[in-house]
């Protein structure tokens, strides 16, 4: 199993541009998550999904959108990039509510 | 402020010694806790978890202790190795489906 795969690994955006961060998992997990990690900080939850067709906001959802059309994929959309969105973004999945999260290796995004 | 925090932001230990990383949490309703290890440039890697109906859980070279009375969590690493150098995060399930992470402790192993 590849686990959780994120693309791209790195990206530089100009202010106002948009992009989609891709995430796919091959573990047949129902639960998927997007976190952001700022330098020297812990991870903050942006959005999560408990199954295909179901998404919910986390702690810091503003400026982002998600969709979950399949069990495997959970893309994160930035519509109007802002410097405050410069961060490392991690996608994760889990088997259930109180189960360990399996993380991808992250996408490092810089907005200038 | 952060519900989950760490007493020591950095920890240096001699190779072969035991390491203890501490974490405080403030939500008494949290019933599931996890420790993660994050190496540079990688995503967090699951180490060990514990549920609130337990006080202690052991894995391979690692032990997690949970003290619900003082809302304290610790990770003990036995015979610390250079490969253990990383940032360690504790996390709690403060709300359904949502893990809240602490800021992390950087562990440096001195050869």
Interface residues (C-beta under 8 A of the other chain):
Chain A: X4 X31 X35 X40 X41 X42 X43 X44 X45 X48 X50 X56 X58 X59 X90 X92 X97 X98 X100 X101 X102 X103 X104 X105 X106
Chain B: X2 X4 X31 X32 X34 X41 X42 X43 X44 X45 X46 X49 X51 X89 X91 X93 X96 X97 X98 X99 X100 X101 X102 X103 X104
